[in-house]
Structures are given as structure tokens and as C-alpha cells.
Amino acid sequence: MREGRRSAWAPVCRGDLAVTAYGKLRGLSVGFRIAQRPVLRAGLCMVFLAAALFCAPAPLWAEVTATGDGNPSFTGTEPDPWTVSGEIRIGNTGTGTLTIADGGSVSNIYGYLGYSSTGDGTATVTGTASSWTNSGGLTVGRYGTGTLSVADGGSVSNSIGYLGEYQISNGTATVTGTASSWSNSSKLTVGRYGTGTLTVADGGSVSNTYGYLGEYQISNGTATVTGTASSWTNSNKLYVGNSGTGTLTVADGGSVSNTYGFLGEFTTGNGTATVTGTDSSWTNSAFLYVGRYGTGTLTVENGGSVTGTKGFLGYDSTGDGTATVTGTASRWSNSDSLYVGWKGTGTLTVADGGSVSNTTGYVGEDPGGDGTATVTGTASSWDNSGGLYLGGDDDSNVGGTGTISVLDGGTLSVGGDTKIYAASTLTLSGAASSLELSDSFTNEGTLTVADGGSVTGTTGYVGRYSSGTATVTGTASSWTNTSFLTVGRYGTGTLNVEDGGSVTGTDGYLGRYSGSSGTATVTGNDSSWDNSGGLYIGGNE
């Protein structure tokens, strides 16, 4: 090709020349600089250009597309950034779809997915720097069906967030992948009057102030936080089953945090939380209520962890709270007291190597309260660094009913005083089942040590200012006191040692002080009550 003639597509190539194909390929400029060459034939230019197009990485460009039914009307491919001065409805009365990809951005005031009862709206925000900014609220499923997906580093932000706002609505949100986020500057409700489902996975994050799963009576809200570095952060309280039904699952290294936590807040509320898997955690910086006025169920398993300050199972008279901590390294840690059946009904089970810890423990503390705790299985433990009170409080006020069973190798430990009130029962049964006491033990109810169980402590009382019965029965069953044991002190006490059981201490007292009554029966082969000091029957010693 002679100089002065050009192909239909190739620019002239001479001297110090930049060769550019079409100027720009959807945001990608391709060019060469050919230095110190008097003239290049067009064919050689074509070779260089073809090589550039072949070797260049595939171009990426921001994308905002909106299709189907919506308000404002969609054009298909929207401008990037797409700024709407009012609200956006995806799926206003029909089916609509919004996609924000590869760094695209959309901003508006209010956002709706599935606005009316016939509306079905889907929004996908995917890719690094892709964003959807709502200066007002975002509703996923207002009266209709809404679906929100945030993935691969995309972000969504708004003030209030709703998934399933009104009664017949259904809203679903999934936030998945490292750096993917949904930020609510105000509260987030999953199931306000309708049905809401939230999934946070594979390093995604969701944040808000107050969190609700099942806010009102007819609602249903479910949240799952799963995978390492996946998180749901509530800067204020979290309600699981506020007045409706709520379900929270934290799995495989996910984390949830809040101030106060509630499972079953109001009388119609039913809240369930499961924390499962190594490094899975639910952190309450304040109290955790399981069955406050409603019904609550907490399960910690397979190495999961729950922490808080005070814990309540069955807070009020209508409250019914159940907690199960099971499996090696599974734990529920309270930096303050734990109440099992405070005014309501509470049930605690620690099994198969799980652990529970707190300062003072109360089982059936308030009148009307009914508390039951079971610690079962080797390496299962409930550690009270303070006192432990069954059927009353630490000020000698009689409460409700408390029942504790330590079975099959479980361990119950108490750092302060332990007291069993009149209507309450403590049972240890099975080899290696143990009650470890660091301070005085008072039994005004019923203590049973059987089948190889053991109690170790300092000072013991059976029937102190009231009536109490203690039975130690079966081979290898034992009650060991490093100080004295009094059976009947200003009250009526009964001690039974049977079928190979043993009781030891320094001094023993039966009916100590005026008006007291103490009875001891030692029966069966190898049964014993051994006092290294003296044994005093009646009197004021």
C-alpha cells in the first residue's frame, strides 16, 4: 500500500505514530507508538493492532441494568452512576430486576423490591465498588416478594431496612463474599409483619442498630450467619422472636454481636438461636434473655460460643427458656449471674463436654420460678465462681423450685456458698459425677449422692433453720467435708448412708442447739460416716 492510501479501518502509520483501534473499546484504549520508522505499511500496522487486541485482557465496564416492571420506568441499560431523586420501585405491580455490577452505582431516597401484593422485585449488587445507596429506607418485600443479593465486594446502604414488611410479603436478602456489605444506619427488621430471610455467608457483613427477627405477632424472621469472617453487627439490642417467630443460626465460624439479646421477648414471641461449629460466636455485651415474657430456646453445639453478662432462662412468670450446651468446647460464658427459672420456667442442659460459667447461679430463684439444670457426661461442667442457690436467693428468701442433676461424669463447681431451699433437690449420680464446693453447703431440701457420685466441700449443714435430708448411697458414692458436718442446726436434719456410701469430715453434730433434731442412719456393707474429730449428739456444742 502506497503512502497516501489508507485501508478502510487503519490510520496512517508514519514516523512517531500512535495506532489506536476505534479510539476506545468500551473504556479500554489500545495503541502503539512506532518510533524512528519513516514509514510503516498498513499491513504491518494491522499485525501490531491484531496482536494488541489478542493479548489485551478482557475489558470490564460498569453496568447498571433495570428490566421489567418498575418506577421510574426502566430503559434497560441505565446511566452509570444512576441517580434517582425520589424512590425506586423494582417490581412495582409486576416483575422487575435491577443489576448493579463491576463498579456500577445507583443512588436514590427510598428503595422497594416487591412494592405491591403482585410485585416481585430482585436486585443484585455484585463486584468490587458496586453500590446501591438509599438515603432513606430499603424494603425488600413490601407487600409482595423481594430478593436482594449482595456479592463479591458489592455494597448496599440505607437507613431502616425491612425484609417482609407487611402481612403477605416475603423478603429475602443474601450478603456473600469478602467485603460484601449491607449497612443499615437504623434498625433492621427481618419479618416485620410478613416473612423475612437473611443469609450472611463467606465473609459478608451486615450492620444496623436494633435487630429484629419476627418483630410483630404474625411475622416470621430467619437469619443465618455462616462461614469464617461472616458477621452481623447490631450496635444495640437484638430481638429474636419479639412478638412473632424468630430463628437465628450462627455456623461455621460466623459471628453475631449486640448489646442485649432476647429470645422470645413478648408473650407471643418465640425465639430460637443455634450457635454451632468451631469459632462460631454470639456476643452479648449486656444481658441475654432466653424466654423473657415468651418462649426462648438456645442451643450451643459443636464448639460454638455464647457470651454475655447476666443470663436468664424464664425471666418473667410467662417466660419459658431452655438452653442446651453440648459437645466438646461448646460454651456459654456469663461474666455475671445466671438465672435458671427466675420468675418463669427455665431449663439448662450441659452435655457431652459442653460448659457453662457465671458468677452466682440461681435455679428457681423467685417465688413462682421453676428451674431445672442437668449436667451430664464426661467433661461437661457448670462453673459458678460465686454462690449457687436452689429455690431461693442469697439473702435467705425462699423462692420457687430448683432441681439440679449431675450425671454420668458431669461436674458442678461452686466458689461461694451453696444452699438448697425446702422445695428443691440436688442429685449426683454416676461414676465421676461431682459437686465441688469451695465454701459452706446448706441443705434445707434434698441431697442425693448415688452410684459413684461425689461431693467435696468444707462445712456442711443438713436442716439449718429448716428441714433437710441427705442420702449417700451405693459403692464409691461419697460426701467429703474438710471441716464439720451438722445434721439439724436450729432445724431438722436427716442423714442416710447406705449400700457402701461414705461420709467424712472433722467433727459431726446431730441436733445442734436447742430445738434442733438430727438423725443419722448408716446401713449396708462398707457404708461409713467417718469423723476425724468428735461426734456430738444433741447439746449446744
C-alpha positions in Angstrom: 0.0 0.0 0.0 1.5 3.3 -1.1 1.7 6.3 1.2 -1.4 8.4 0.9 -3.7 5.5 0.5 -5.5 4.1 3.6 -7.4 1.0 4.4 -11.0 1.4 5.5 -10.1 1.0 9.1 -6.3 1.6 9.6 -4.9 5.0 10.4 -1.8 6.2 8.5 1.4 4.9 10.1 4.4 7.1 9.7 7.2 8.5 11.8 6.4 8.7 15.6 2.8 7.5 15.3 0.2 6.2 17.8 -2.1 3.5 16.3 -5.5 3.2 18.0 -8.3 0.9 17.2 -11.6 2.8 17.2 -10.1 5.2 19.8 -11.7 3.3 22.8 -13.0 -0.2 23.4 -15.7 0.3 26.0 -13.3 2.1 28.3 -10.1 0.3 27.1 -7.6 2.3 24.9 -5.3 0.2 22.7 -2.4 1.8 21.0 1.2 1.6 19.9 3.9 4.1 19.4 6.1 3.4 16.4 9.3 5.4 16.9 12.1 6.2 14.4 10.5 4.5 11.4 10.0 6.6 8.3 7.0 4.7 7.0 5.2 1.5 8.0 3.0 -0.3 5.7 -0.7 -0.7 6.7 -0.3 -4.4 6.7 2.4 -4.1 9.5 0.1 -1.8 11.4 -2.6 -4.5 11.2 -0.3 -7.1 12.6 0.6 -4.9 15.6 -3.1 -4.0 16.1 -4.2 -7.6 16.0 -1.5 -8.6 18.5 -2.7 -5.9 20.9 -6.3 -7.0 20.6 -5.3 -10.6 21.1 -3.1 -10.0 24.1 -5.1 -7.4 26.0 -7.1 -8.5 29.0 -10.9 -8.8 28.6 -12.3 -5.3 29.2 -14.6 -4.7 32.2 -17.0 -1.8 32.4 -19.5 -0.7 35.0 -23.0 -1.9 34.4 -26.4 -0.8 35.7 -29.4 -2.5 34.1 -33.0 -2.4 35.1 -35.6 -4.5 33.3 -39.3 -5.4 33.6 -41.8 -3.5 35.8 -40.7 -0.6 38.0 -40.9 3.0 38.9 -39.4 5.2 37.4 -39.8 3.5 34.1 -36.7 1.5 33.0 -34.7 1.9 29.8 -32.8 -1.4 30.1 -29.3 -0.1 30.4 -29.3 2.8 32.8 -26.7 5.5 33.1 -23.8 4.9 35.5 -24.0 6.3 38.0 -27.8 6.2 38.1 -29.2 8.9 40.4 -32.9 9.0 41.1 -34.2 12.0 43.1 -37.1 10.1 44.6 -37.8 6.4 45.2 -37.0 3.3 43.2 -39.5 0.5 42.9 -38.3 -2.7 41.4 -41.3 -4.9 40.9 -44.0 -2.3 41.5 -47.0 -4.3 40.4 -45.3 -6.9 38.2 -41.8 -8.4 37.9 -38.7 -6.2 37.8 -35.0 -6.7 38.1 -32.1 -4.4 38.9 -28.5 -5.4 38.4 -25.5 -3.3 39.6 -22.2 -4.8 38.5 -18.5 -4.2 38.1 -18.3 -0.9 39.9 -21.7 0.5 38.9 -23.6 2.7 41.3 -27.2 3.6 42.0 -28.5 6.2 44.5 -32.0 7.2 45.5 -34.1 8.1 48.5 -36.3 5.1 49.2 -35.9 1.7 47.7 -38.5 -1.0 47.3 -38.3 -4.6 45.9 -41.8 -6.1 45.5 -43.8 -2.9 46.2 -47.5 -4.1 45.9 -49.0 -7.5 46.5 -48.4 -8.5 42.9 -45.0 -7.0 42.8 -41.9 -9.2 42.5 -38.6 -7.4 42.6 -35.0 -8.6 42.5 -31.8 -6.6 43.0 -28.3 -7.8 42.5 -25.3 -5.8 43.6 -22.1 -7.6 42.6 -18.4 -6.8 42.2 -15.9 -4.5 43.9 -17.1 -0.9 44.2 -20.6 -1.7 43.0 -23.0 0.1 45.3 -26.7 0.9 45.9 -27.2 3.9 48.2 -30.6 4.6 49.7 -30.6 7.8 51.8 -33.9 6.6 53.2 -35.2 3.2 53.9 -34.9 0.0 51.9 -37.8 -2.5 51.9 -37.3 -6.0 50.4 -40.8 -7.4 50.1 -43.2 -4.5 51.0 -46.5 -6.2 50.2 -45.1 -8.5 47.5 -41.9 -10.6 47.0 -38.5 -9.1 47.2 -35.0 -10.5 46.7 -31.7 -8.8 47.4 -28.3 -10.2 46.6 -25.0 -8.5 47.5 -21.9 -10.4 46.4 -18.2 -10.3 45.6 -17.5 -7.0 47.3 -20.7 -5.1 46.4 -22.4 -2.8 49.0 -25.8 -1.6 49.9 -26.6 1.1 52.4 -29.8 2.7 53.7 -31.4 3.9 57.0 -34.2 1.5 58.1 -34.2 -2.0 56.4 -37.1 -4.3 56.2 -37.3 -7.9 54.9 -41.0 -8.8 54.6 -42.6 -5.6 55.8 -46.3 -6.2 55.7 -48.5 -9.3 56.3 -48.5 -11.1 53.0 -45.0 -10.1 52.0 -41.8 -12.2 51.6 -38.4 -10.6 51.7 -35.0 -12.4 51.2 -31.5 -10.9 51.4 -28.2 -12.7 50.9 -24.9 -11.0 51.5 -22.0 -13.2 50.5 -18.3 -12.9 49.9 -15.4 -11.0 51.4 -16.0 -7.2 51.6 -19.7 -7.6 50.6 -21.8 -5.5 52.9 -25.3 -4.3 53.8 -25.2 -1.3 56.1 -28.3 -0.1 57.9 -27.8 3.2 59.8 -31.0 2.5 61.7 -32.8 -0.8 62.6 -33.1 -3.9 60.5 -36.2 -6.0 60.7 -36.3 -9.5 59.2 -40.0 -10.3 59.2 -41.9 -7.2 60.4 -45.4 -8.4 59.7 -44.5 -10.8 56.9 -41.8 -13.3 56.3 -38.1 -12.3 56.1 -35.0 -14.3 55.5 -31.4 -13.0 55.9 -28.3 -15.0 54.9 -24.7 -13.7 55.6 -22.1 -16.1 54.2 -18.5 -16.5 53.2 -17.2 -13.3 54.7 -20.1 -11.0 54.1 -21.2 -8.4 56.7 -24.5 -6.8 57.8 -24.7 -3.9 60.3 -27.6 -2.0 61.9 -28.6 -0.5 65.3 -31.6 -2.6 66.6 -32.2 -6.0 65.0 -35.5 -7.9 64.9 -36.3 -11.4 63.7 -40.1 -11.7 63.8 -41.0 -8.2 65.1 -44.8 -8.4 65.3 -47.2 -11.2 66.2 -47.9 -12.7 62.8 -44.4 -12.3 61.5 -41.6 -14.9 60.8 -37.9 -13.9 60.6 -34.9 -16.1 60.0 -31.2 -15.2 59.9 -28.3 -17.4 59.1 -24.7 -16.2 59.6 -22.3 -18.8 58.3 -18.6 -19.0 57.4 -15.4 -17.6 58.6 -15.4 -13.7 58.9 -19.2 -13.6 58.2 -20.8 -11.1 60.6 -24.0 -9.5 61.7 -23.3 -6.5 64.0 -26.1 -5.0 66.0 -24.9 -1.8 67.8 -27.9 -2.0 70.0 -30.4 -4.8 71.0 -31.2 -7.9 69.1 -34.7 -9.4 69.3 -35.2 -13.0 68.1 -38.9 -13.6 68.3 -40.0 -10.2 69.5 -43.8 -10.8 69.2 -43.6 -13.2 66.3 -41.4 -16.1 65.4 -37.6 -15.7 65.1 -34.8 -18.1 64.2 -31.1 -17.3 64.4 -28.4 -19.7 63.3 -24.7 -18.9 63.6 -22.5 -21.6 62.0 -19.0 -22.5 60.7 -17.2 -19.5 62.2 -19.8 -16.8 61.7 -20.4 -14.2 64.3 -23.3 -12.1 65.7 -22.9 -9.3 68.2 -25.3 -6.9 70.0 -25.9 -5.3 73.4 -28.9 -7.0 75.0 -30.2 -10.2 73.4 -33.7 -11.5 73.6 -35.2 -14.9 72.6 -39.0 -14.7 73.0 -39.4 -11.1 74.2 -43.2 -10.7 74.5 -45.8 -13.3 75.4 -46.5 -14.3 71.8 -42.8 -14.2 70.9 -41.0 -17.4 70.1 -37.3 -17.2 69.6 -34.7 -19.9 68.7 -31.0 -19.4 68.4 -28.4 -22.1 67.4 -24.7 -21.4 67.6 -22.8 -24.3 66.0 -19.2 -25.0 64.9 -15.7 -24.1 66.0 -15.2 -20.3 66.2 -19.0 -19.6 65.7 -20.0 -16.9 68.3 -22.8 -14.9 69.6 -21.6 -12.0 71.7 -24.0 -10.1 74.0 -22.2 -7.2 75.7 -25.1 -7.0 78.2 -27.9 -9.4 79.3 -29.2 -12.4 77.4 -32.8 -13.3 78.0 -34.0 -16.8 76.8 -37.7 -16.7 77.3 -38.2 -13.2 78.7 -42.0 -13.0 78.6 -42.4 -15.5 75.8 -40.7 -18.7 74.7 -36.9 -18.9 74.0 -34.6 -21.7 73.0 -30.8 -21.5 72.9 -28.6 -24.3 71.6 -24.8 -24.1 71.6 -23.1 -27.1 70.0 -20.1 -28.5 68.2 -17.7 -25.9 69.6 -19.8 -22.8 69.4 -19.7 -20.0 71.9 -22.2 -17.6 73.5 -21.1 -14.8 75.9 -22.9 -12.2 77.9 -23.1 -10.5 81.3 -26.2 -11.8 83.1 -28.2 -14.7 81.6 -31.9 -15.5 82.2 -33.8 -18.7 81.4 -37.5 -17.9 82.0 -37.4 -14.3 83.1 -41.0 -13.4 83.9 -43.9 -15.6 85.1 -44.9 -16.2 81.4 -41.4 -16.8 80.3 -40.2 -20.2 79.3 -36.5 -20.5 78.5 -34.4 -23.5 77.5 -30.7 -23.7 76.9 -28.6 -26.7 75.8 -24.9 -26.6 75.6 -23.5 -29.7 74.1 -20.3 -31.0 72.7 -16.6 -30.5 73.4 -15.5 -26.9 73.5 -19.1 -25.6 73.3 -19.6 -23.0 75.9 -21.9 -20.3 77.4 -20.0 -17.8 79.4 -21.6 -15.2 81.6 -19.5 -12.6 83.3 -22.3 -12.1 85.9 -25.1 -14.2 87.3 -27.1 -16.9 85.6 -30.8 -17.4 86.5 -32.4 -20.7 85.5 -36.2 -20.1 86.1 -36.2 -16.7 87.7 -39.9 -15.9 87.8 -40.8 -18.3 85.0 -39.7 -21.7 83.8 -36.1 -22.3 83.0 -34.3 -25.4 81.8 -30.5 -25.8 81.4 -28.8 -28.8 79.9 -25.0 -29.2 79.7 -23.9 -32.4 77.9 -21.1 -34.3 76.1 -18.3 -32.0 77.2 -20.1 -28.6 77.0 -19.5 -25.9 79.6 -21.4 -23.1 81.3 -19.8 -20.5 83.5 -21.1 -17.5 85.6 -20.6 -15.8 88.9 -23.6 -16.6 91.1 -26.1 -19.2 89.9 -29.8 -19.3 90.8 -32.2 -22.2 90.0 -35.9 -21.3 90.7 -34.9 -18.1 92.5 -38.1 -16.1 92.7 -41.5 -17.3 94.1 -43.3 -19.0 91.2 -40.0 -19.7 89.5 -39.3 -23.2 88.3 -35.7 -24.1 87.3 -34.1 -27.3 86.2 -30.5 -27.9 85.4 -28.8 -31.1 84.2 -25.0 -31.5 83.8 -24.3 -34.9 82.1 -21.4 -36.6 80.5 -17.6 -36.7 81.0 -16.0 -33.2 80.8 -19.4 -31.5 81.0 -19.3 -28.7 83.5 -21.2 -25.8 85.1 -18.8 -23.5 87.0 -20.3 -21.0 89.4 -17.4 -18.8 90.6 -19.8 -17.2 93.2 -22.6 -19.0 95.1 -25.3 -21.4 94.0 -28.9 -21.2 95.2 -31.7 -23.6 94.5 -35.3 -22.4 95.2 -34.3 -19.1 96.8 -31.8 -16.3 96.8 -28.6 -15.3 98.6 -30.5 -13.3 101.2 -32.3 -16.3 102.8 -35.5 -15.5 100.8 -37.4 -18.6 99.8 -38.3 -18.7 96.2 -39.6 -21.2 93.8 -38.5 -24.7 92.9 -34.9 -25.7 91.9 -33.7 -29.0 90.6 -30.1 -29.9 89.6 -28.9 -33.3 88.4 -25.3 -34.1 87.8 -25.0 -37.3 85.9 -22.5 -39.7 84.2 -19.3 -37.8 84.9 -20.6 -34.2 84.8 -19.1 -31.6 87.1 -20.8 -28.8 89.1 -18.5 -26.4 90.9 -19.2 -23.5 93.3 -16.8 -20.9 94.5 -19.1 -19.3 97.1 -21.9 -20.6 99.4 -24.3 -23.2 98.2 -27.9 -23.5 99.5 -30.7 -25.9 98.7 -34.1 -24.5 99.9 -37.0 -26.6 101.1 -38.7 -27.4 97.8 -35.5 -28.1 95.9 -33.4 -31.1 95.0 -29.8 -31.7 94.1 -28.8 -35.2 92.8 -25.4 -36.6 91.8 -25.4 -40.0 90.1 -22.8 -42.0 88.2 -19.1 -42.6 88.5 -17.1 -39.3 88.4 -20.2 -37.2 88.7 -19.1 -34.5 91.2 -20.1 -31.4 93.2 -17.0 -29.4 94.1 -17.6 -26.8 96.8 -15.2 -24.1 97.9 -17.4 -22.7 100.8 -20.2 -23.8 103.1 -23.0 -26.0 102.0 -26.5 -25.8 103.4 -29.2 -28.3 102.6 -32.8 -27.5 103.6 -34.2 -29.6 100.8 -33.0 -32.9 99.4 -29.5 -34.0 98.5 -28.9 -37.4 96.9 -25.4 -38.8 96.1 -25.7 -42.2 94.3 -23.9 -44.7 92.1 -20.4 -43.4 92.5 -21.2 -39.7 92.6 -19.2 -37.4 94.9 -19.5 -34.2 96.9 -16.4 -32.4 98.2 -16.5 -29.3 100.4 -15.7 -27.5 103.6 -18.6 -27.1 106.0 -21.9 -28.9 105.6 -25.3 -28.4 107.1 -28.4 -30.7 106.7 -31.5 -29.0 108.1 -30.3 -25.5 109.1 -33.2 -23.3 110.3 -35.4 -25.7 108.3 -35.7 -29.4 107.4 -33.3 -31.2 105.1 -32.4 -34.7 104.0 -29.2 -36.1 102.6 -28.7 -39.6 101.2 -25.4 -41.1 100.1 -25.9 -44.5 98.6 -24.0 -47.0 96.6 -20.4 -48.2 96.3 -17.9 -45.3 95.8 -20.6 -42.7 96.5 -19.1 -40.1 98.8 -19.5 -36.8 100.6 -16.2 -35.4 101.9 -16.0 -32.3 104.2 -12.7 -30.8 105.2 -14.5 -29.2 108.2 -17.5 -30.3 110.2 -20.9 -31.6 109.2 -24.0 -30.7 111.2 -27.3 -32.6 110.8 -30.0 -30.5 112.4 -29.0 -26.9 113.4 -32.0 -24.9 114.6 -34.0 -27.2 112.4 -34.5 -30.9 111.5 -31.9 -32.9 109.6 -31.7 -36.4 108.3 -28.6 -38.2 107.0 -28.7 -41.6 105.3 -25.6 -43.5 104.3 -26.4 -46.7 102.5 -25.1 -49.6 100.4 -21.4 -48.8 100.5 -21.7 -45.0 100.6 -19.3 -42.9 102.7 -19.3 -39.6 104.5 -16.2 -38.0 106.1 -15.4 -34.8 108.0 -13.7 -33.5 111.1 -16.5 -33.1 113.7 -20.0 -34.4 113.3 -23.1 -32.9 115.0 -26.6 -34.3 115.3 -29.2 -31.9 116.7 -27.0 -28.9 117.4 -28.5 -26.2 119.7 -31.9 -26.2 121.5 -34.9 -27.2 119.5 -32.9 -29.0 116.8 -33.4 -32.5 115.7 -30.7 -34.7 113.9 -31.0 -38.3 112.7 -28.3 -40.3 111.0 -28.6 -43.9 109.6 -25.6 -45.8 108.4 -26.6 -49.2 106.8 -25.2 -51.8 104.5 -21.8 -53.3 103.8 -18.9 -50.8 103.6 -21.2 -47.9 104.4 -19.4 -45.4 106.7 -19.5 -42.0 108.4 -16.0 -41.1 109.5 -15.3 -38.1 111.7 -11.6 -37.4 112.3 -12.6 -35.2 115.4 -15.6 -35.9 117.6 -19.2 -36.8 117.1 -21.7 -34.8 119.1 -25.3 -35.9 119.6 -27.5 -33.2 120.9 -26.3 -30.3 123.0 -25.0 -26.8 122.2 -21.5 -27.6 121.1 
